[in-house]
Every structure is written in C-alpha cells, then in structure tokens.
Amino acid sequence: MPIRTLYPLVTTVLAFVFAFFVGQQYLERRRPHQLVWTIGLILFGLSAFPEFYTMLRPWNPLMYRLYYVGSASLVAFLGAGTVYLLYNKRIGHAFLAYTILMTLYMLVRALNAPVDVARFEPGIVVGGFAMDPSVRRLSPLLSGPGSLALFGGAIYSWVKAGTAWNLLIAAGTGLIAIAGLGARYGFSEHFYLAELLGLTLMFWGFMYSREVIRARDRARGAAPPVKGAGK
C-alpha cells in the first residue's frame, strides 16, 4: 500500500482525537466556541475517511455528495467557533445560523444534483470536479468566510496576545485553505498530504495552548492571597 494512501487515514484519526480533546474542554467549561469547534472537527474526520476509503475503491455517488458538502461546511463551523471566541454571542449566533442554513441548502442541492461518475477512480483526488457546477458555486460561500474567520482570528489573537500557538493554528489553516484552493483548480497531487500537515499544525497549536493555559492557571492558584481579598 503506497504511503500516500495512509495520509487521509491518519487525518481521520487525528481529527477525531482533536475533536475529543476540544469536546472534553466543552464539557468542563461549557463555552459555545468549544462546542462549535467540536462539530467542525467531527465533520473533518467524517470528510477525511471517505478520502482514505476511495484510495482503495471507487466513490459512491451518495458518499461523494455528503463528502462534498461536509468538506465545505467543516471550515465554516471552525470559523464560527472562532467568531464566538473573539466576539459576542450575538455575532457568533449570526455566523453559526448562516453556516447551518447554507449547509442545509447546499446539502439539498447536492443530493439532487447530477454527479459525473466517470471521474470516480480509486486513488484519484476528485475534489469538486464530479459535482454539478451549480453546487460547486456554493462551496466558497461556506469555506471562504470560514477560512477567513479562522485564519484571521488566529492572526488577530497572535497580534493581540503574542501567543505562539496562534501562529501554528494560522499556518495550519492557511495550508489547508491553499491546498483546497489548488484542488479546486486541478492542482491536487499533494492535497491529502497538505491536509494532514495543516491539521497537524492546528492540533499542535491547540495542545500547546492547553499546556500554557494550565501552567498559568496553576501559577495563579499557587500565588499567595492578596491582602484584603475576599472582604
């Protein structure tokens, strides 16, 4: 089995592990951005697994339709989580509502759109080329705002707080966005590898942030009480 076949499988596992850690944070802190990020990462894993499956077998039309919508919407959900983190709940609710409604609309259109099954070959990155153009035009309406929110939010947080992990998240987001854009225009040879490397950078940034925040919380807990505090 060629090593490139394993890239989407590793991406699948990493996405679900990532989702587990973020979901665990949500159960502990109940922050809306953590819940929305968890949904986005689960969609990431669900979208990456068909990429592995179809390295060995041809695409199934229904699987392809669900994959195409999921691949576009996952970035939007991750971007919505970032909007919740950086702005107030009203703006986060609006971005999430747009993401959900656009995803449902795209799903309905995709399920009823013709698919070019002649492009379904094992081991070939199909991208959006087998999908009807009327549905393909909807994809940037999800992935575009999502990528902008996720990448821009990471850069903004880095500039504001100087936290190195935000650069890792921004780099990972940028790599995935560039790979997706390249695949859209036919440059898909290294798409699965770029996808894996991008998610790895994002996961690295997330784990780095967890350790730094935990160390900061421990330091605060160990600090002597301020005179007069609690009165």
Backbone as numpy.savetxt, mean C-alpha at the origin, in Angstrom:
# Nx Ny Nz CAx CAy CAz Cx Cy Cz
12.66 -23.59 -10.23 11.81 -22.38 -10.23 12.69 -21.14 -10.23
12.56 -20.25 -11.23 13.37 -19.02 -11.27 13.13 -18.17 -10.03
14.17 -17.49 -9.58 14.05 -16.70 -8.36 13.03 -15.58 -8.52
12.86 -15.04 -9.74 11.89 -13.96 -9.95 10.47 -14.43 -9.66
10.24 -15.74 -9.73 8.92 -16.28 -9.41 8.58 -16.07 -7.94
9.61 -16.03 -7.10 9.41 -15.93 -5.66 9.19 -14.49 -5.18
9.52 -13.51 -6.00 9.37 -12.12 -5.57 7.95 -11.81 -5.09
6.92 -12.09 -5.89 5.56 -11.78 -5.42 5.11 -12.62 -4.25
5.67 -13.84 -4.11 5.32 -14.66 -2.94 5.88 -14.04 -1.67
7.13 -13.60 -1.72 7.73 -12.93 -0.56 6.98 -11.63 -0.27
6.58 -10.91 -1.31 5.80 -9.69 -1.12 4.49 -9.97 -0.42
3.84 -11.07 -0.80 2.58 -11.46 -0.16 2.77 -11.68 1.33
3.77 -12.47 1.68 4.03 -12.77 3.10 4.37 -11.50 3.86
5.24 -10.67 3.28 5.65 -9.44 3.95 4.47 -8.50 4.16
3.58 -8.41 3.17 2.42 -7.52 3.29 1.52 -7.97 4.44
1.30 -9.27 4.58 0.45 -9.75 5.67 1.12 -9.60 7.03
2.44 -9.80 7.09 3.17 -9.56 8.34 3.07 -8.08 8.72
3.28 -7.22 7.75 3.17 -5.77 7.94 1.77 -5.43 8.47
0.74 -6.00 7.82 -0.64 -5.74 8.24 -0.87 -6.21 9.67
-0.26 -7.34 10.05 -0.42 -7.86 11.41 0.12 -6.87 12.44
1.30 -6.32 12.19 1.90 -5.39 13.15 1.09 -4.09 13.24
0.64 -3.58 12.10 -0.14 -2.34 12.13 -1.51 -2.60 12.77
-2.10 -3.76 12.47 -3.37 -4.11 13.11 -3.23 -4.26 14.61
-2.09 -4.78 15.03 -1.81 -4.91 16.47 -1.76 -3.53 17.12
-1.13 -2.59 16.43 -1.10 -1.21 16.94 -2.51 -0.64 17.06
-3.35 -0.94 16.07 -4.71 -0.42 16.12 -5.46 -0.97 17.33
-5.30 -2.26 17.62 -5.97 -2.86 18.76 -5.49 -2.24 20.08
-4.25 -1.77 20.10 -3.70 -1.17 21.32 -4.10 0.30 21.46
-4.14 1.04 20.34 -4.31 2.49 20.42 -5.60 3.03 19.80
-6.24 2.21 18.95 -7.52 2.57 18.34 -7.45 3.87 17.54
-6.38 4.05 16.80 -6.26 5.22 15.93 -6.79 4.89 14.53
-7.60 5.76 13.93 -8.20 5.42 12.64 -7.19 5.19 11.53
-6.06 5.91 11.56 -5.08 5.72 10.49 -4.48 4.31 10.51
-4.38 3.73 11.70 -3.84 2.37 11.81 -4.80 1.35 11.22
-6.10 1.56 11.41 -7.09 0.65 10.85 -7.09 0.73 9.32
-7.05 1.95 8.79 -7.09 2.12 7.33 -5.81 1.59 6.70
-4.67 1.81 7.34 -3.41 1.23 6.84 -3.48 -0.30 6.84
-4.07 -0.87 7.87 -4.20 -2.32 7.94 -5.00 -2.84 6.75
-6.09 -2.16 6.42 -6.90 -2.55 5.27 -6.08 -2.47 3.99
-5.33 -1.37 3.84 -4.51 -1.21 2.65 -3.45 -2.29 2.51
-2.83 -2.68 3.62 -1.79 -3.71 3.58 -2.38 -5.10 3.32
-3.57 -5.35 3.83 -4.24 -6.62 3.52 -4.54 -6.68 2.02
-5.00 -5.58 1.45 -5.23 -5.52 0.01 -3.92 -5.72 -0.76
-2.82 -5.22 -0.20 -1.51 -5.40 -0.82 -1.19 -6.90 -0.91
-1.38 -7.60 0.20 -1.12 -9.04 0.20 -2.04 -9.80 -0.73
-3.31 -9.42 -0.74 -4.28 -10.09 -1.61 -4.00 -9.82 -3.08
-3.37 -8.69 -3.37 -3.03 -8.38 -4.75 -1.72 -9.03 -5.17
-0.81 -9.20 -4.23 0.49 -9.79 -4.57 0.39 -11.29 -4.80
-0.50 -11.97 -4.08 -0.58 -13.43 -4.23 -0.95 -13.86 -5.65
-1.94 -13.23 -6.31 -2.22 -13.62 -7.69 -1.01 -13.43 -8.62
-0.16 -12.45 -8.30 1.05 -12.26 -9.11 1.95 -13.49 -9.02
2.03 -14.08 -7.83 2.81 -15.32 -7.68 2.10 -16.48 -8.37
0.81 -16.60 -8.14 0.03 -17.71 -8.71 0.15 -17.73 -10.23
0.08 -16.54 -10.82 0.08 -16.48 -12.28 1.48 -16.50 -12.88
2.50 -16.60 -12.04 3.83 -16.91 -12.57 3.90 -18.38 -12.98
2.97 -19.18 -12.46 2.96 -20.62 -12.71 1.80 -21.04 -13.61
0.66 -20.34 -13.49 -0.53 -20.68 -14.25 -1.11 -19.42 -14.89
-1.92 -19.58 -15.95 -2.51 -18.40 -16.59 -3.50 -17.70 -15.66
-3.72 -16.42 -15.93 -4.70 -15.65 -15.19 -6.10 -16.21 -15.40
-6.91 -16.10 -14.38 -8.34 -16.34 -14.48 -9.00 -14.97 -14.64
-9.97 -14.82 -15.57 -10.57 -13.49 -15.79 -11.12 -12.83 -14.54
-11.82 -13.60 -13.69 -12.36 -13.01 -12.46 -11.23 -12.60 -11.53
-10.23 -13.45 -11.37 -9.09 -13.12 -10.53 -8.40 -11.85 -11.03
-8.27 -11.75 -12.34 -7.61 -10.58 -12.91 -8.40 -9.30 -12.63
-9.71 -9.37 -12.77 -10.54 -8.19 -12.51 -10.41 -7.73 -11.05
-10.47 -8.69 -10.11 -10.34 -8.34 -8.69 -8.94 -7.82 -8.39
-7.95 -8.45 -9.01 -6.56 -8.02 -8.83 -6.37 -6.59 -9.30
-6.91 -6.27 -10.44 -6.69 -4.94 -11.02 -7.29 -3.85 -10.12
-8.49 -4.10 -9.63 -9.13 -3.11 -8.75 -8.39 -3.03 -7.41
-8.03 -4.19 -6.86 -7.31 -4.20 -5.59 -5.97 -3.51 -5.66
-5.26 -3.68 -6.77 -3.95 -3.06 -6.92 -4.04 -1.54 -6.96
-5.10 -1.03 -7.57 -5.29 0.42 -7.63 -5.75 0.98 -6.29
-6.65 0.26 -5.62 -7.25 0.81 -4.40 -6.35 0.71 -3.18
-5.43 -0.25 -3.14 -4.61 -0.42 -1.94 -3.79 0.83 -1.66
-3.27 1.45 -2.71 -2.49 2.67 -2.53 -3.36 3.79 -1.99
-4.61 3.84 -2.47 -5.53 4.87 -2.00 -5.86 4.70 -0.52
-6.02 3.45 -0.08 -6.28 3.21 1.34 -5.07 3.59 2.20
-3.87 3.27 1.73 -2.67 3.67 2.47 -2.56 5.20 2.52
-2.90 5.84 1.42 -2.89 7.30 1.41 -3.94 7.88 2.34
-5.12 7.24 2.40 -6.17 7.70 3.31 -5.71 7.61 4.76
-4.99 6.54 5.08 -4.45 6.40 6.44 -3.51 7.54 6.78
-2.70 7.94 5.81 -1.77 9.05 6.04 -2.52 10.36 6.23
-3.60 10.55 5.50 -4.41 11.77 5.66 -5.01 11.81 7.07
-5.49 10.68 7.56 -5.99 10.62 8.94 -4.91 11.00 9.94
-3.69 10.54 9.68 -2.59 10.79 10.62 -2.21 12.27 10.66
-2.19 12.91 9.50 -1.64 14.26 9.41 -2.68 15.36 9.56
-3.94 15.03 9.25 -4.98 16.06 9.28 -6.09 15.65 10.25
-7.17 16.39 10.28 -8.25 16.07 11.20 -9.13 14.96 10.63
-10.03 14.45 11.47 -10.86 13.32 11.06 -11.80 13.69 9.92
-12.24 14.92 9.86 -13.17 15.31 8.80 -12.52 15.13 7.42
-11.27 15.58 7.28 -10.57 15.42 6.00 -10.28 13.95 5.75
-9.91 13.21 6.80 -9.67 11.78 6.66 -10.92 11.04 6.22
-12.06 11.39 6.82 -13.33 10.76 6.45 -13.65 11.03 4.97
-13.40 12.26 4.53 -13.69 12.62 3.14 -12.82 11.84 2.17
-11.53 11.73 2.49 -10.61 10.99 1.62 -10.98 9.51 1.59
-11.31 8.96 2.75 -11.68 7.55 2.82 -12.99 7.29 2.08
-13.96 8.19 2.23 -15.23 8.03 1.52 -15.01 8.03 0.01
-14.17 8.96 -0.45 -13.84 9.00 -1.88 -13.20 7.69 -2.32
-12.27 7.18 -1.52 -11.57 5.93 -1.85 -12.55 4.76 -1.95
-13.44 4.64 -0.98 -14.39 3.53 -0.96 -15.36 3.62 -2.14
-15.90 4.80 -2.37 -16.87 4.95 -3.46 -16.22 4.72 -4.83
-15.02 5.25 -5.02 -14.33 5.06 -6.29 -13.94 3.60 -6.49
-13.55 2.93 -5.40 -13.20 1.51 -5.49 -14.42 0.68 -5.89
-15.56 0.96 -5.26 -16.79 0.22 -5.59 -17.22 0.48 -7.03
-17.13 1.74 -7.45 -17.49 2.08 -8.83 -16.56 1.37 -9.82
-15.27 1.38 -9.54 -14.31 0.72 -10.42 -14.53 -0.79 -10.43
-14.88 -1.36 -9.28 -15.14 -2.79 -9.20 -16.33 -3.18 -10.06
-17.42 -2.42 -9.98 -18.60 -2.70 -10.79 -18.25 -2.62 -12.27
-17.50 -1.58 -12.64 -17.12 -1.43 -14.05 -16.22 -2.57 -14.50
-15.28 -2.97 -13.64 -14.33 -4.03 -14.00 -15.02 -5.37 -14.15
-15.97 -5.67 -13.29 -16.67 -6.96 -13.34 -17.51 -7.10 -14.60
-17.86 -5.99 -15.21 -18.69 -6.02 -16.41 -17.93 -5.65 -17.68
-16.62 -5.43 -17.55 -15.82 -5.01 -18.70 -15.20 -6.21 -19.40
-14.99 -6.11 -20.71 -14.30 -7.20 -21.42 -12.83 -7.26 -21.03
-12.28 -8.47 -21.07 -10.89 -8.70 -20.72 -10.21 -9.43 -21.88
-9.01 -8.99 -22.23 -8.25 -9.60 -23.33 -7.49 -10.81 -22.80
-8.13 -11.98 -22.83 -7.53 -13.20 -22.27 -6.32 -13.67 -23.08
-6.14 -13.15 -24.28 -4.98 -13.54 -25.09 -3.67 -13.10 -24.45
-3.76 -12.12 -23.55 -2.56 -11.63 -22.86 -2.21 -12.44 -21.63
-3.05 -13.41 -21.26 -2.82 -14.19 -20.06 -1.81 -15.30 -20.34
-0.56 -15.03 -20.00 0.50 -16.02 -20.15 1.22 -16.18 -18.82
1.50 -17.43 -18.39 2.22 -17.64 -17.14 3.59 -16.95 -17.18
3.92 -16.27 -16.08 5.23 -15.64 -15.97 5.34 -14.28 -16.61
4.25 -13.79 -17.22 4.27 -12.49 -17.88 3.51 -11.47 -17.04
4.13 -10.32 -16.80 3.45 -9.26 -16.06 2.42 -8.62 -16.99
1.16 -8.85 -16.70 0.09 -8.34 -17.57 -0.20 -6.87 -17.28
-0.10 -6.48 -16.00 -0.45 -5.12 -15.64 -1.89 -4.82 -16.00
-2.11 -3.67 -16.63 -3.48 -3.32 -17.01 -3.78 -3.55 -18.47
-2.86 -4.17 -19.21 -3.02 -4.28 -20.65 -4.16 -5.19 -21.08
-4.58 -6.09 -20.20 -5.70 -6.98 -20.56 -7.05 -6.37 -20.18
-7.02 -5.24 -19.48 -8.26 -4.61 -19.01 -8.78 -3.62 -20.04
-10.09 -3.48 -20.07 -10.73 -2.55 -20.99 -10.28 -1.11 -20.67
-9.98 -0.30 -21.70 -9.49 1.07 -21.47 -10.41 1.92 -20.61
-11.71 1.68 -20.66 -12.64 2.48 -19.85 -12.41 2.27 -18.37
-11.93 1.10 -17.98 -11.61 0.82 -16.58 -10.20 1.29 -16.25
-9.30 1.14 -17.20 -7.91 1.58 -16.97 -7.84 3.07 -16.67
-8.73 3.83 -17.28 -8.72 5.28 -17.04 -9.11 5.63 -15.61
-9.76 4.70 -14.91 -10.15 4.96 -13.52 -9.01 4.72 -12.54
-8.06 3.89 -12.92 -6.98 3.50 -12.00 -6.21 4.69 -11.42
-5.78 5.67 -12.24 -5.05 6.81 -11.67 -5.86 7.64 -10.70
-7.20 7.55 -10.78 -8.04 8.32 -9.85 -7.96 7.75 -8.44
-7.46 6.53 -8.30 -7.22 5.93 -6.99 -5.74 5.96 -6.63
-4.92 5.42 -7.52 -3.50 5.30 -7.21 -2.80 6.65 -7.16
-3.26 7.61 -7.98 -2.63 8.93 -7.99 -2.75 9.67 -6.67
-3.99 9.95 -6.20 -4.13 10.63 -4.91 -3.53 9.84 -3.75
-3.65 8.50 -3.81 -3.09 7.68 -2.74 -1.58 7.79 -2.66
-0.91 7.69 -3.80 0.55 7.79 -3.83 1.01 9.17 -3.39
0.29 10.20 -3.85 0.65 11.57 -3.49 0.51 11.79 -1.98
-0.58 11.28 -1.40 -0.80 11.45 0.03 0.24 10.68 0.85
0.54 9.45 0.43 1.48 8.62 1.18 2.89 9.16 1.07
3.33 9.46 -0.15 4.68 9.98 -0.37 4.82 11.38 0.22
3.85 12.25 -0.10 3.92 13.61 0.41 3.84 13.67 1.92
3.01 12.80 2.51 2.91 12.77 3.97 4.20 12.34 4.63
4.89 11.35 4.03 6.16 10.89 4.59 7.22 12.00 4.50
7.27 12.69 3.37 8.24 13.78 3.20 7.92 14.93 4.16
6.64 15.25 4.28 6.22 16.32 5.19 6.61 16.00 6.63
6.38 14.76 7.04 6.71 14.36 8.41 8.22 14.40 8.63
8.98 14.03 7.60 10.45 14.08 7.73 10.93 15.52 7.88
10.39 16.42 7.06 10.79 17.82 7.14 10.41 18.41 8.49
9.23 18.04 8.98 8.73 18.61 10.22 9.45 18.06 11.45
9.68 16.75 11.46 10.23 16.11 12.66 11.65 15.58 12.49
12.15 15.51 11.25 13.49 15.01 11.02 13.65 13.52 11.31
12.57 12.75 11.20 12.60 11.33 11.52 13.03 10.53 10.30
14.09 9.75 10.45 14.68 9.04 9.32 13.74 7.98 8.75
12.87 7.43 9.60 12.01 6.35 9.08 11.04 6.86 8.02
10.70 8.14 8.08 9.81 8.68 7.06 10.47 8.71 5.68
11.79 8.88 5.65 12.50 8.81 4.38 12.44 7.41 3.79
12.53 6.39 4.65 12.42 5.01 4.18 11.03 4.75 3.60
10.00 5.24 4.29 8.63 5.06 3.80 8.43 5.81 2.49
8.98 7.03 2.41 8.86 7.81 1.18 9.58 7.11 0.02
10.77 6.58 0.29 11.54 5.89 -0.74 10.80 4.65 -1.23
10.23 3.89 -0.30 9.47 2.70 -0.68 8.24 3.04 -1.49
7.53 4.08 -1.06 6.34 4.51 -1.79 6.70 4.98 -3.20
7.77 5.76 -3.29 8.21 6.26 -4.59 8.61 5.14 -5.53
9.30 4.14 -5.00 9.74 3.02 -5.83 8.54 2.24 -6.38
7.55 1.99 -5.52 6.36 1.26 -5.96 5.59 2.09 -6.99
5.48 3.40 -6.77 4.76 4.26 -7.70 5.45 4.30 -9.06
6.77 4.41 -9.06 7.52 4.44 -10.33 7.38 3.11 -11.06
7.47 2.01 -10.30 7.32 0.68 -10.92 5.94 0.51 -11.52
4.91 0.96 -10.80 3.55 0.86 -11.32 3.35 1.71 -12.55
3.93 2.91 -12.56 3.82 3.79 -13.72 4.53 3.18 -14.92
5.71 2.58 -14.66 6.44 1.93 -15.74 5.67 0.76 -16.33
5.05 -0.05 -15.44 4.27 -1.20 -15.91 3.08 -0.73 -16.73
2.52 0.40 -16.38 1.36 0.94 -17.12 1.73 1.25 -18.56
3.00 1.61 -18.79 3.43 1.97 -20.14 4.33 0.91 -20.77
4.30 -0.30 -20.22 4.98 -1.41 -20.87 6.34 -1.76 -20.34
6.86 -1.02 -19.35 8.17 -1.32 -18.78 7.98 -2.11 -17.48
7.74 -3.40 -17.64 7.31 -4.21 -16.49 8.27 -5.34 -16.14
9.44 -5.37 -16.76 10.34 -6.50 -16.56 10.72 -6.70 -15.11
10.95 -5.60 -14.39 11.40 -5.69 -13.00 10.33 -5.21 -12.02
9.08 -5.26 -12.44 7.99 -4.74 -11.60 7.89 -5.48 -10.27
7.91 -6.82 -10.29 7.73 -7.58 -9.06 8.87 -7.37 -8.09
10.10 -7.23 -8.61 11.23 -6.97 -7.74 11.12 -5.57 -7.13
10.76 -4.59 -7.93 10.61 -3.22 -7.42 9.51 -3.15 -6.38
8.43 -3.88 -6.61 7.33 -3.93 -5.65 7.80 -4.49 -4.32
8.58 -5.56 -4.36 9.10 -6.17 -3.14 10.06 -5.23 -2.42
10.96 -4.61 -3.15 11.92 -3.69 -2.53 11.21 -2.48 -1.93
10.19 -1.97 -2.62 9.45 -0.82 -2.11 8.74 -1.15 -0.81
8.07 -2.30 -0.77 7.36 -2.69 0.46 8.35 -2.97 1.58
9.52 -3.51 1.24 10.55 -3.77 2.26 11.01 -2.48 2.90
11.23 -1.45 2.08 11.65 -0.15 2.62 10.57 0.43 3.53
9.32 0.30 3.13 8.22 0.81 3.95 8.14 0.06 5.27
8.30 -1.26 5.22 8.25 -2.07 6.44 9.42 -1.74 7.35
10.58 -1.56 6.77 11.77 -1.18 7.54 11.53 0.15 8.24
10.98 1.11 7.52 10.68 2.40 8.14 9.69 2.28 9.27
8.66 1.44 9.08 7.65 1.24 10.13 8.27 0.60 11.37
9.06 -0.46 11.19 9.67 -1.13 12.34 10.66 -0.22 13.06
11.38 0.58 12.29 12.31 1.53 12.87 11.55 2.53 13.74
10.42 3.00 13.24 9.63 3.98 14.00 9.11 3.36 15.29
8.71 2.09 15.25 8.21 1.42 16.46 9.26 1.38 17.55
10.48 1.05 17.16 11.55 0.95 18.16 11.89 2.32 18.74
11.94 3.34 17.88 12.26 4.68 18.37 11.17 5.19 19.30
9.90 4.98 18.93 8.79 5.45 19.75 8.74 4.71 21.08
9.01 3.40 21.05 9.02 2.63 22.29 10.14 3.09 23.21
11.31 3.36 22.64 12.43 3.85 23.45 12.11 5.21 24.05
11.44 6.06 23.27 11.04 7.38 23.78 10.03 7.25 24.90
9.06 6.33 24.73 8.05 6.13 25.77 8.67 5.58 27.05
9.64 4.66 26.89 10.31 4.13 28.08 11.08 5.22 28.81
11.72 6.11 28.03 12.49 7.20 28.64 11.57 8.15 29.39
10.42 8.41 28.83 9.46 9.28 29.51 8.93 8.64 30.77
8.70 7.32 30.72 8.20 6.62 31.89 9.21 6.55 33.00
10.50 6.54 32.63 11.56 6.44 33.63 11.98 7.79 34.19
11.50 8.87 33.57 11.89 10.21 34.02 11.29 10.50 35.39
12.02 11.22 36.25 11.48 11.57 37.57 10.30 12.49 37.45
9.32 12.37 38.33 8.14 13.22 38.28 8.49 14.69 38.44
7.77 15.53 37.75 7.99 16.98 37.85 7.40 17.49 39.15
8.12 18.34 39.82 7.66 18.87 41.09 6.36 19.61 40.92
5.39 19.22 41.71 4.10 19.86 41.67 3.11 19.19 40.73
3.61 18.18 39.96 2.73 17.52 38.99 1.63 16.75 39.72
0.46 16.73 39.16 -0.66 15.97 39.74 -1.45 16.75 40.75
-1.01 17.94 41.06 -1.77 18.75 42.04 -2.91 19.48 41.35
